[in-house]
């Protein structure tokens, strides 16, 4: 699940609603804060809603509680959320840059394109795009 689009996070929304309606558990264990979302402000708000429901949020990779109860905890939560949001944007840039470099060098940057054959080439990529040899027929149904 991607934490980038909060409107589409049905499972997370159900989890928060379960916590707010009296969760049958006292702690929520996550590997890291980014599993609760990747938007800086909304993630902090989600953690606050869970914590206000008397459910502790803990990260087992950091071996600590994710807290918004005091100023230091709020600042740390916001800084971690900032780092996650920044990394998501940087990752997008890296993937786009890598794909553009492959395309500019004539290599395949993704899946098979209709009307083209992927043929092996020597170099950093496994195949290049060349137009298909035979005529292409599109049949309407």
C-alpha positions as CSV (number, residue, x, y, z in Angstrom):
1,X,0.0,0.0,0.0
2,X,1.3,3.4,-0.9
3,X,1.0,6.0,1.8
4,X,1.1,8.8,-0.7
5,X,-2.6,9.1,-1.3
6,X,-4.6,9.2,1.9
7,X,-8.1,9.0,0.3
8,X,-7.2,5.6,-1.1
9,X,-5.9,4.1,2.2
10,X,-9.0,2.1,3.2
11,X,-7.2,-0.2,5.5
12,X,-5.5,2.6,7.3
13,X,-8.8,4.5,7.7
14,X,-10.4,1.3,9.1
15,X,-7.6,0.9,11.5
16,X,-8.0,4.5,12.8
17,X,-11.7,4.0,13.1
18,X,-11.2,0.8,15.0
19,X,-8.9,2.6,17.4
20,X,-11.3,5.5,17.9
21,X,-14.3,3.2,18.5
22,X,-12.4,1.3,21.3
23,X,-9.7,-0.9,19.9
24,X,-9.3,-4.5,21.3
25,X,-5.5,-3.8,21.6
26,X,-3.3,-1.4,23.5
27,X,-0.5,-1.0,21.0
28,X,0.1,-0.8,17.3
29,X,3.4,-2.1,16.2
30,X,4.9,-1.0,12.8
31,X,8.3,-1.5,11.3
32,X,8.7,2.3,10.8
33,X,6.6,5.4,10.8
34,X,6.3,5.5,7.0
35,X,3.9,2.5,7.1
36,X,1.3,4.9,8.6
37,X,1.7,7.3,5.6
38,X,4.1,9.3,3.6
39,X,2.5,12.8,3.8
40,X,4.1,14.8,6.6
41,X,1.1,16.5,8.1
42,X,-1.5,13.8,7.6
43,X,0.8,11.1,9.0
44,X,1.3,13.1,12.2
45,X,-2.5,13.6,12.4
46,X,-3.1,9.9,12.0
47,X,-0.6,9.1,14.8
48,X,-2.3,11.7,17.0
49,X,-5.8,10.2,16.3
50,X,-4.5,6.7,17.2
51,X,-2.7,8.0,20.3
52,X,-5.8,9.9,21.4
53,X,-7.6,6.6,21.3
54,X,-5.3,5.2,24.1
55,X,-3.4,3.0,21.6
56,X,0.4,3.3,21.7
57,X,2.2,3.4,18.3
58,X,5.6,1.7,18.4
59,X,8.3,1.2,15.8
60,X,10.2,-2.1,16.1
61,X,13.1,-1.1,13.8
62,X,13.8,2.0,15.9
63,X,12.9,0.2,19.1
64,X,10.9,3.2,20.4
65,X,7.4,4.6,20.7
66,X,6.2,7.1,18.1
67,X,4.7,9.8,20.2
68,X,2.9,13.1,19.8
69,X,2.1,13.7,23.4
70,X,4.9,16.2,24.2
71,X,6.7,18.9,22.1
72,X,9.8,16.7,21.6
73,X,7.8,13.8,20.4
74,X,5.7,16.0,18.1
75,X,8.9,17.5,16.6
76,X,10.5,14.1,16.1
77,X,7.3,12.7,14.4
78,X,7.2,15.7,12.1
79,X,10.9,15.4,11.2
80,X,10.6,11.7,10.4
81,X,7.5,12.4,8.3
82,X,9.4,15.1,6.5
83,X,12.2,12.7,5.8
84,X,9.8,10.0,4.4
85,X,8.0,12.6,2.2
86,X,11.4,13.8,0.9
87,X,12.6,10.3,0.2
88,X,9.4,9.5,-1.8
89,X,10.0,12.5,-4.0
90,X,13.7,11.7,-4.4
91,X,12.9,8.0,-5.3
92,X,10.5,9.2,-8.0
93,X,13.2,11.4,-9.5
94,X,15.7,8.6,-9.5
95,X,13.4,6.2,-11.3
96,X,12.4,8.8,-13.9
97,X,16.1,9.7,-14.5
98,X,17.1,6.0,-14.9
99,X,14.2,5.4,-17.4
100,X,15.0,8.5,-19.4
101,X,18.7,7.4,-19.7
102,X,17.7,4.0,-20.9
103,X,15.3,5.4,-23.5
104,X,17.8,8.0,-24.8
105,X,20.3,5.3,-25.3
106,X,17.8,3.2,-27.3
107,X,17.1,0.6,-24.6
108,X,13.8,-0.6,-23.2
109,X,12.7,1.3,-20.2
110,X,9.7,-0.6,-19.3
111,X,7.3,-3.2,-20.6
112,X,6.8,-4.5,-24.2
113,X,5.3,-1.8,-26.5
114,X,2.7,-2.9,-28.9
115,X,4.1,-3.1,-32.5
116,X,7.7,-3.4,-31.3
117,X,10.0,-6.3,-30.5
118,X,12.4,-6.3,-27.6
119,X,15.7,-7.5,-29.0
120,X,18.9,-8.3,-27.0
121,X,21.7,-5.7,-27.2
122,X,25.1,-5.4,-25.4
123,X,25.3,-2.8,-22.7
124,X,23.6,-1.9,-19.5
125,X,20.1,-2.9,-20.5
126,X,18.7,-6.2,-21.6
127,X,17.0,-5.2,-24.8
128,X,16.2,-2.4,-27.3
129,X,13.0,-1.4,-29.0
130,X,12.9,-2.0,-32.8
131,X,9.7,-1.9,-35.0
132,X,8.1,-5.3,-35.6
133,X,9.1,-7.0,-38.9
134,X,5.6,-8.0,-40.2
135,X,2.5,-6.0,-40.8
136,X,0.4,-5.3,-37.8
137,X,-3.3,-5.9,-38.0
138,X,-5.8,-4.6,-35.6
139,X,-9.1,-6.5,-35.6
140,X,-12.2,-4.9,-34.3
141,X,-14.7,-7.0,-32.4
